[in-house]
Amino acid sequence: MKLTLTPAEMVESDVHDLEAFGFSQNAISDAAQVISYFNYINRIADGLGVDLEPEMKK
């Protein structure tokens, strides 16, 4: 959630914490890229006023 809500507050120790849970650097990088992509797409959609598909509103 930190990468989404407060990305400027991400620090190296956040990565070390994930490594301590057993995540590899590749897994952490993959997750950061997916999270960043979804944040980007959501911001574009919000900025353009895109409405949710009806089935997504349920």
Beta strands, then each sheet from edge to edge (+ up, - down):
end
